[in-house]
Amino acid sequence: MHLSDRVRAISPSPTVGIDTRAKEMARQGVDVINLGAGEPDFDTPEFIKEAARQAINEGFTKYTPVAGIPELRRAICEKLERDNGLSYEPAQILVSNGAKQVLYQAYQAVCEPGDEAIVIGPYWVSYTEMVKLAGAEPVVVPTREEDGFVPDPDAIAEKVTPRTRVINLNSPNNPAGSVYPRRALEAIAELAVRHDLWVFSDEIYEKLVYDGAEHVSIASLGPEIKRRTLVVNGVSKAYAMTGWRMGYGAGDRDLIRAMDGLQGHLSHGISSITQRACVAALTGSQEPVAEMRREFDRRRRLVVDRLNAMPGITCPTPRGAFYAYPNVSGLFGRRARGKVLDGSSAVAGWLLEEGRIAAVPGVAFGDDRFLRLSYATAYEAIAEAMDRMASLVAGLER
Ligand SMILES: Cc1ncc(COP(=O)(O)O)c(C=O)c1O
């Protein structure tokens, strides 16, 4: 049977692939340690769950406005004002099934076939596929380990053509853990304004920053850049709510209206129950967020220290999100059971088969020298994974 070129052009998500394989091994009784997943291991805070139970008890279980219930859109406006110094009207907010759907719709709303979208590398796996699904072409601008994985505005400028429509930013960054400093964002903002480009700013890891790093939303750098930026955020990572499916976009009224029109045919408003839970998350105590962040920080220091002690591996210290992103290219050419480790997929495969540790090969994010290890799992499990990995590395043949 025929399948469209459009869907055949999509690469399956490698992060979901690893996660599925690790979960399958666990089901078969293998004591696999899953450092592949991109979700907090914490439970959703109780007061948020209580708001959902209350919504069900009150019969708040019907269709809602496509863009979200007014209380939630207001709560999002208040959050953006409080945390980011950004002032929006509720009509500039769209609530979707996760940041993922916001971004998908945003690309659909602004791209024509043949357009280009600049994606900063290493990149979250879905950006390039979403760009392709909108008929456009992803143009990857890599960042460098030596620059702390912060984008170089000049390198972006070199890739701007008359077909460029969007610059896609993600800070704090998945997978590299970089947090873009204000001065880099200022230069990118100036570039976007000069070339009349959209900026899609994925700020989903905003709350997870360490070592005094400051999250800056590019939209807060002035009215010109605010007008052309879609700020994308959500509750998945900050409130341990990945399964509830809520993300939002804030930006230009016409863009939001266009995305609302699309969503009306795609999925309508998101779960009414989730929306009530999200009002509680955004307006209630933020202490659970701070608590989770402290624990992520403790794990971050453990994983970075242990990785850097392994010969052949260097791990820059991430300042945001919950991933370590070690350079494992020093292991390439070494042999494990006679098989040569010749790239990040071979290293990830070896760790999974020999060490029962699931990690995502960097090739999935556009750089084969790296590996992504999520520290959104228990401290003791990370310590055990590092013991296993250290002994595997020590046992490698020359
Ligand atoms: C950078 C980035 N953006 C967006 C998402 C998706 O978030 P949501 O659960 O809100 O769809 C993820 C999830 O892994 C992510 O890493």
PDBQT file of the ligand as one rigid body, heavy atoms in Angstrom, charges set to zero:
ROOT
HETATM    1  C1  LIG A 401      14.126  20.244  23.910  1.00  0.00    +0.000 C 
HETATM    2  C2  LIG A 401      12.799  19.617  24.095  1.00  0.00    +0.000 A 
HETATM    3  N1  LIG A 401      11.696  20.278  23.664  1.00  0.00    +0.000 NA
HETATM    4  C3  LIG A 401      10.481  19.753  23.799  1.00  0.00    +0.000 A 
HETATM    5  C4  LIG A 401      10.291  18.512  24.372  1.00  0.00    +0.000 A 
HETATM    6  C5  LIG A 401       8.895  17.957  24.451  1.00  0.00    +0.000 C 
HETATM    7  O1  LIG A 401       8.217  18.462  25.533  1.00  0.00    +0.000 OA
HETATM    8  P1  LIG A 401       6.673  18.128  25.760  1.00  0.00    +0.000 P 
HETATM    9  O2  LIG A 401       6.618  16.961  26.693  1.00  0.00    +0.000 OA
HETATM   10  O3  LIG A 401       6.130  19.375  26.369  1.00  0.00    +0.000 OA
HETATM   11  O4  LIG A 401       6.058  17.828  24.433  1.00  0.00    +0.000 OA
HETATM   12  C6  LIG A 401      11.385  17.788  24.825  1.00  0.00    +0.000 A 
HETATM   13  C7  LIG A 401      11.194  16.437  25.392  1.00  0.00    +0.000 C 
HETATM   14  O5  LIG A 401      12.063  15.623  25.453  1.00  0.00    +0.000 OA
HETATM   15  C8  LIG A 401      12.670  18.355  24.687  1.00  0.00    +0.000 A 
HETATM   16  O6  LIG A 401      13.758  17.712  25.122  1.00  0.00    +0.000 OA
ENDROOT
TORSDOF 0
